[in-house]
Amino acid sequence: MAAQYNGDSENGLKLPQVKFTKLFINGEFVDSVSGKTFETIDPRTGETITRVAEAVKEDIDLAVKAAREAFDNGIWPRMSGYERGRIMCKFADLIEENKEELALLESWDSGKVLSFVRLRDVRSVAKTLRYYAGAADKIHGETMKMGGELQGYTLKEPIGVVGQIIPWNYPLVMFFMKVSPALAAGCTIVIKPAEQTPLTALFVADLSKQAGIPPGVLNVVPGFGQTAGAAISSHMEIDKVAFTGSTEVGRLILQASGSSNLKPVSLELGGKSPLIICDDADLDMAVDLARLAVFTNKGEICVAGSRVFVQEGIYDEFVKRSAEKAKSWVVGDPFDPNVLQGPQVDKKQFNKILSYIEHGKREGATLLTGGKPWGEKGYYVEPTIFTDVE
């Protein structure tokens, strides 16, 4: 099935004005040193939404300098955990006050279905902030009785300046999964959103300032992995890197750490997650769960259930019902409330998926349903199922 949205909806839905397109460094929005900008694209149409300042090495240096100063000499690491938590709760309040504009920006920039962003993503990031705000004054060490007259104790302290690199599939969610614990601990941050989806990261940077997070504590530097991401990974003044993305890039970040200052690295990398369905399963439930596991968020999930192993006793019926369900999965404009699947995030991902479909055909798998672009414009792909896969 298909639905299309071509402008303001009947209930008056309008796209927001893009207010923030510059780098956010030391509490201010600034142009990049080079003056470079890049396009962020509406995946519904392939057209440009706006141009965003592009951070390169010189900009990362400025952001790290601001974060270093804020950590070494600023008030954030020296505040009580209670006070940091109070400011983080104000940040969460502002997220909730601006939830509709955030949801529209997120959907527009990424192709995510607006109703899902409203219901899940924006709500969850406010909860994430509040969770870690509550943890900020509960970071305790331990006291240990040692041999003889000795006594030992541990003291947990913020590690310092944290570099964070996040993906495009859950821009808001990943931003706050990275930023919230670092803020609670008293760290300062340089975060690079994915070049495909920078708009909500810049919007919430402004909200962080309104909440009272001091200058230099949170710096947002949109840019590309080969330049901005590489500069973060190899920077001698960054004390820790956290990355979510591909295994290939994760290896490069580890190498950059090893060749620079041996900074600790946290990696959340991609994977494949098969479903295993046995003869005694509730078949309707299994079919629905398999469909949700792979088509939710247009399949742009690092643990998407993109392979299904089905016991032979129910195989034929499972295949039949899965094809029927896939054909009823509504593809279309993510602002349409009836739509379940929007466009892929960009042309590169769109072409990659189509190339995988062609690869499956060449290998001799049977294309059960889907397999083609959907619509006249934008980066839409039909829900696709293969059987007889070797």
Secondary structure as UniProt FT lines:
FT   STRAND          2..3
FT   TURN            10..11
FT   STRAND          23..25
FT   TURN            26..27
FT   STRAND          28..30
FT   TURN            33..34
FT   STRAND          37..42
FT   TURN            43..46
FT   STRAND          47..53
FT   HELIX           57..73
FT   HELIX           76..78
FT   HELIX           81..97
FT   HELIX           99..110
FT   HELIX           114..116
FT   HELIX           117..121
FT   HELIX           122..135
FT   TURN            136..137
FT   STRAND          143..145
FT   TURN            148..149
FT   STRAND          151..153
FT   STRAND          161..165
FT   HELIX           171..185
FT   STRAND          188..192
FT   TURN            195..196
FT   HELIX           199..211
FT   TURN            215..216
FT   STRAND          218..220
FT   HELIX           225..229
FT   HELIX           230..234
FT   TURN            236..237
FT   STRAND          240..245
FT   HELIX           247..259
FT   TURN            260..261
FT   STRAND          265..269
FT   STRAND          275..277
FT   TURN            279..280
FT   HELIX           283..295
FT   HELIX           296..299
FT   TURN            302..303
FT   STRAND          308..310
FT   HELIX           312..327
FT   STRAND          331..332
FT   TURN            334..335
FT   TURN            337..338
FT   HELIX           347..362
FT   TURN            363..364
FT   STRAND          366..369
FT   STRAND          385..387
//
